[in-house]
């Protein structure tokens, strides 16, 4: 006669979770262990960990043929979080665990060989899914408790070991762990880096303020050592504060990717990611044999900084086009297609030529014109099309470096950016998903970016004299709209247009 039990667990697909039923069936006295239901690598190895953990925790491991089924059987299961539910399933089928509480709780956790529990990935999306299910709580490793408690209205039961878990299921009283989400969110860290640490470069700071105010992508062009990286790292400090909804969304992605540090419950400050130019397209976009979110998704609601832009591989830059356009990334595999969010602000930096000194008045450039042209053409037109603001970052003069004056603080700049964003939210209230100027399409540009005659003249002159492309036309209009918002003006004045025209320096380098 076989013995049977059913334990509820969960797994992550993309950044959402689904409930997995872990069924255990014991029969005959031939010791064998089968796991069915499309288990992948780590799940297939789970039987060795489970066996050692059960024995080392002082329980009887049944000398029987054990079949574990993970349902739904048509979705691949991967990861180590099924260890604990499998162990509990075997012990329940063997009569060592009371089955009464099993349908009330989702169980996840990786087992060490001694029976202690190690943290799992993707706990926040799992907790959010449980809130929508009939289960009333989650049993999980203690290190994941804070993260799970971010999903409200859920009994979170942190456990340290398999013995702990069995004791609770067999009737030992435990208080569920609760935490006030709003309080955690209110205690968020503020940025250590501040714009007032940057000497000089006032016009670049202004360009970054405009970029932050309208959600525009920006590229900085200048010689080595001119402060491009230093400036980029400070962009998150002038972006509007994160909302709780944004914080939870970003935390979900970092949770799935296994990037939350131990005991961290919430990512409440905007992420800043700066991948090296040797990164693969899977590392940047996401993917791999077991699909994971890439850098574009880890920078969701924050800043993705690509330094030395022309050094990135061509195919890597090409795959950036979808996330920049749609704010999402789709990874297709033979069995499934996953979508990860990727709404970020792109900040890029590059030298004006291979040696870096083409625009530096103090150092001579050793590159020939064809070399410069080749270097610039490495950055594809379609990618540049999606970057609204190009700004020159000259080498800093000694006088500015030695000055004791401090620049404007990030907080002051952020207040202006917040006010400009609020104007945009009011303007786009009836336009669905529009929340910043950078996201306007040509129809919305025609509606919201009307110029007077003088503005039109300026733009016409810029396009003919500077050889700006037609695609630059829309970019200039969007940026002019943002400058008007920063100045709290309803109409786009000619001086706003002329400032926006200055932010097209790469178009002018193209005609070297």
Secondary structure in CASP SS format (residue, H / E / C, confidence):
PFRMAT SS
TARGET T0000
AUTHOR 0000-0000-0000
METHOD secondary structure of the structure
MODEL  1
X C 1.00
X C 1.00
X E 1.00
X E 1.00
X E 1.00
X E 1.00
X E 1.00
X E 1.00
X E 1.00
X E 1.00
X E 1.00
X E 1.00
X E 1.00
X C 1.00
X C 1.00
X E 1.00
X E 1.00
X E 1.00
X E 1.00
X E 1.00
X E 1.00
X E 1.00
X E 1.00
X E 1.00
X E 1.00
X E 1.00
X E 1.00
X C 1.00
X C 1.00
X C 1.00
X C 1.00
X E 1.00
X E 1.00
X E 1.00
X E 1.00
X E 1.00
X C 1.00
X C 1.00
X E 1.00
X C 1.00
X H 1.00
X H 1.00
X H 1.00
X H 1.00
X C 1.00
X H 1.00
X H 1.00
X H 1.00
X H 1.00
X H 1.00
X H 1.00
X H 1.00
X H 1.00
X H 1.00
X H 1.00
X H 1.00
X C 1.00
X C 1.00
X C 1.00
X C 1.00
X C 1.00
X C 1.00
X C 1.00
X C 1.00
X E 1.00
X E 1.00
X E 1.00
X E 1.00
X E 1.00
X E 1.00
X E 1.00
X C 1.00
X C 1.00
X C 1.00
X C 1.00
X C 1.00
X E 1.00
X C 1.00
X C 1.00
X C 1.00
X C 1.00
X C 1.00
X H 1.00
X H 1.00
X H 1.00
X H 1.00
X H 1.00
X H 1.00
X H 1.00
X H 1.00
X H 1.00
X H 1.00
X H 1.00
X C 1.00
X C 1.00
X C 1.00
X C 1.00
X C 1.00
X C 1.00
X C 1.00
X C 1.00
X C 1.00
X C 1.00
X C 1.00
X E 1.00
X E 1.00
X E 1.00
X C 1.00
X C 1.00
X E 1.00
X E 1.00
X C 1.00
X C 1.00
X C 1.00
X C 1.00
X E 1.00
X E 1.00
X E 1.00
X C 1.00
X C 1.00
X C 1.00
X C 1.00
X H 1.00
X H 1.00
X H 1.00
X H 1.00
X H 1.00
X H 1.00
X H 1.00
X H 1.00
X H 1.00
X C 1.00
X C 1.00
X C 1.00
X C 1.00
X C 1.00
X E 1.00
X E 1.00
X E 1.00
X E 1.00
X E 1.00
X H 1.00
X H 1.00
X H 1.00
X H 1.00
X H 1.00
X H 1.00
X H 1.00
X H 1.00
X C 1.00
X C 1.00
X C 1.00
X C 1.00
X C 1.00
X E 1.00
X E 1.00
X E 1.00
X E 1.00
X E 1.00
X C 1.00
X E 1.00
X H 1.00
X H 1.00
X H 1.00
X H 1.00
X H 1.00
X H 1.00
X H 1.00
X H 1.00
X C 1.00
X C 1.00
X C 1.00
X C 1.00
X C 1.00
X C 1.00
X C 1.00
X E 1.00
X C 1.00
X C 1.00
X C 1.00
X H 1.00
X H 1.00
X H 1.00
X H 1.00
X H 1.00
X H 1.00
X C 1.00
X C 1.00
X C 1.00
X C 1.00
X C 1.00
X C 1.00
X C 1.00
X C 1.00
X H 1.00
X H 1.00
X H 1.00
X C 1.00
X C 1.00
X C 1.00
X C 1.00
X H 1.00
X H 1.00
X H 1.00
X H 1.00
X H 1.00
X H 1.00
X H 1.00
X H 1.00
X H 1.00
X H 1.00
X H 1.00
X H 1.00
X H 1.00
X C 1.00
X C 1.00
X C 1.00
X E 1.00
X E 1.00
X E 1.00
X E 1.00
X C 1.00
X C 1.00
X C 1.00
X C 1.00
X C 1.00
X C 1.00
X H 1.00
X H 1.00
X H 1.00
X H 1.00
X H 1.00
X H 1.00
X C 1.00
X H 1.00
X H 1.00
X H 1.00
X H 1.00
X C 1.00
X C 1.00
X C 1.00
X C 1.00
X C 1.00
X H 1.00
X H 1.00
X H 1.00
X H 1.00
X H 1.00
X H 1.00
X H 1.00
X H 1.00
X H 1.00
X H 1.00
X H 1.00
X H 1.00
X H 1.00
X C 1.00
X C 1.00
X C 1.00
X C 1.00
X C 1.00
X C 1.00
X C 1.00
X C 1.00
X C 1.00
X C 1.00
X C 1.00
X C 1.00
X C 1.00
X C 1.00
X C 1.00
X E 1.00
X E 1.00
X C 1.00
X C 1.00
X C 1.00
X C 1.00
X C 1.00
X C 1.00
X C 1.00
X H 1.00
X H 1.00
X H 1.00
X H 1.00
X H 1.00
X E 1.00
X E 1.00
X C 1.00
X C 1.00
X C 1.00
X C 1.00
X E 1.00
X E 1.00
X C 1.00
X H 1.00
X H 1.00
X H 1.00
X H 1.00
X C 1.00
X C 1.00
X C 1.00
X C 1.00
X E 1.00
X E 1.00
X E 1.00
X E 1.00
X C 1.00
X C 1.00
X H 1.00
X H 1.00
X H 1.00
X C 1.00
X C 1.00
X H 1.00
X H 1.00
X H 1.00
X H 1.00
X H 1.00
X C 1.00
X H 1.00
X H 1.00
X H 1.00
X H 1.00
X H 1.00
X H 1.00
X H 1.00
X C 1.00
X E 1.00
X E 1.00
X E 1.00
X E 1.00
X E 1.00
X C 1.00
X C 1.00
X C 1.00
X C 1.00
X E 1.00
X E 1.00
X E 1.00
X E 1.00
X E 1.00
X C 1.00
X C 1.00
X C 1.00
X E 1.00
X E 1.00
X E 1.00
X E 1.00
X E 1.00
X E 1.00
X C 1.00
X C 1.00
X C 1.00
X C 1.00
X C 1.00
X C 1.00
X C 1.00
X C 1.00
X C 1.00
X C 1.00
X C 1.00
X C 1.00
X C 1.00
X C 1.00
X C 1.00
X C 1.00
X C 1.00
X C 1.00
X H 1.00
X H 1.00
X H 1.00
X H 1.00
X H 1.00
X H 1.00
X H 1.00
X H 1.00
X H 1.00
X C 1.00
X C 1.00
X C 1.00
X H 1.00
X H 1.00
X H 1.00
X H 1.00
X C 1.00
X C 1.00
X C 1.00
X C 1.00
X E 1.00
X E 1.00
X E 1.00
X E 1.00
X C 1.00
X C 1.00
X C 1.00
X C 1.00
X C 1.00
X H 1.00
X H 1.00
X H 1.00
X H 1.00
X H 1.00
X C 1.00
X C 1.00
X C 1.00
X C 1.00
X C 1.00
X C 1.00
X C 1.00
X H 1.00
X H 1.00
X H 1.00
X H 1.00
X H 1.00
X H 1.00
X H 1.00
X H 1.00
X H 1.00
X H 1.00
X H 1.00
X H 1.00
X H 1.00
X H 1.00
X H 1.00
X H 1.00
X H 1.00
X H 1.00
X C 1.00
X C 1.00
X C 1.00
X C 1.00
X C 1.00
X C 1.00
X C 1.00
X C 1.00
X C 1.00
X H 1.00
X H 1.00
X H 1.00
X C 1.00
X C 1.00
X H 1.00
X H 1.00
X H 1.00
X H 1.00
X H 1.00
X H 1.00
X H 1.00
X C 1.00
X C 1.00
X E 1.00
X C 1.00
X H 1.00
X H 1.00
X H 1.00
X H 1.00
X H 1.00
X H 1.00
X H 1.00
X H 1.00
X H 1.00
X H 1.00
X H 1.00
X H 1.00
X H 1.00
X C 1.00
X C 1.00
X C 1.00
X C 1.00
X H 1.00
X H 1.00
X H 1.00
X H 1.00
X H 1.00
X H 1.00
X H 1.00
X H 1.00
X H 1.00
X H 1.00
X H 1.00
X H 1.00
X H 1.00
X H 1.00
X H 1.00
X H 1.00
X H 1.00
X C 1.00
X C 1.00
X C 1.00
X C 1.00
X C 1.00
X E 1.00
X C 1.00
X H 1.00
X H 1.00
X H 1.00
X H 1.00
X H 1.00
X H 1.00
X H 1.00
X H 1.00
X H 1.00
X C 1.00
X E 1.00
X H 1.00
X H 1.00
X H 1.00
X H 1.00
X H 1.00
X C 1.00
X C 1.00
X C 1.00
END
